[in-house]
């Protein structure tokens, strides 16, 4: 009878570990989505600048780099605003 109880405990432990792993992966995914939504435009412009520079199109590379700088300054302006949950919907709509 003890053997059956020990097997049940091992199964519960294995299930608990998997559940903890899933929760950690979900939290990392939510954090990554938040970071990408905040810095997405900057990252896209920087990637475009690198691709244009590698392709030999210096004019497009310079413009994409300037756009990335503008997007970064815009993100910094948003980050410097005081906000809370009471003003979340207004900020989310961009008003």
C-alpha atoms as one frame of an Amber mdcrd trajectory, in Angstrom:
protein
   0.000   0.000   0.000   2.927   2.336   0.700   4.198   1.911  -2.848   0.885
   3.106  -4.267   0.910   6.184  -2.020   4.492   7.053  -3.005   3.643   6.842
  -6.714   0.714   9.193  -6.171   2.956  11.706  -4.401   5.489  11.619  -7.248
   2.745  12.273  -9.775   1.526  15.261  -7.785   5.050  16.637  -7.524   5.615
  16.263 -11.242   2.306  17.999 -11.964   3.162  20.807  -9.576   6.509  21.395
 -11.284   4.859  21.547 -14.698   2.249  23.994 -13.414   4.930  26.269 -11.979
   6.829  26.118 -15.262   3.703  27.095 -17.236   3.038  30.037 -14.905   6.623
  31.293 -15.289   6.463  30.987 -19.091   3.155  32.860 -19.133   4.574  35.694
 -17.007   7.596  35.988 -19.294   5.299  36.081 -22.332   3.159  38.839 -20.804
   6.275  40.849 -19.958   7.634  40.401 -23.492   4.349  41.559 -25.018   4.375
  44.626 -22.780   7.949  45.519 -23.670   7.328  44.995 -27.375   4.189  47.131
 -27.336   6.138  49.895 -25.589   9.311  49.745 -27.717   7.921  48.052 -30.846
   8.152  51.026 -33.191  11.727  51.751 -32.132  12.775  48.120 -32.627  11.123
  47.925 -36.064  12.837  51.128 -37.211  16.230  49.994 -35.942  15.816  46.665
 -37.719  14.817  48.489 -40.913  17.906  50.697 -40.623  20.179  47.677 -40.281
  18.531  45.918 -43.225  18.800  49.013 -45.417  22.444  49.539 -44.479  23.272
  45.910 -45.238  21.458  46.261 -48.561  23.589  49.278 -49.444  20.795  51.880
 -49.330  22.354  54.543 -47.129  19.502  57.073 -47.520  16.866  54.665 -46.247
  19.177  53.547 -43.448  19.663  57.135 -42.268  15.895  57.829 -42.420  15.057
  54.627 -40.513  17.658  55.535 -37.878  16.112  58.997 -37.498  12.638  57.439
 -37.219  13.932  55.079 -34.529  15.280  58.067 -32.585  11.936  59.856 -32.846
  10.077  56.737 -31.707  12.479  56.378 -28.770  11.887  59.976 -27.720   8.142
  59.423 -28.004   8.380  56.343 -25.792  10.452  58.307 -23.285   7.786  61.021
 -23.202   5.101  58.446 -22.518   7.230  56.854 -19.787   7.704  60.201 -18.048
   3.958  60.814 -17.727   2.381  60.230 -14.355  -0.249  57.602 -14.736  -2.221
  55.072 -12.868  -5.173  52.826 -13.319  -7.558  55.777 -13.072  -6.165  57.256
 -16.313  -5.321  53.999 -18.072  -8.134  54.024 -20.619  -7.406  57.604 -21.638
  -3.693  56.821 -22.126  -4.427  53.569 -23.953  -6.599  55.414 -26.491  -3.808
  57.939 -27.009  -5.801  60.959 -25.887
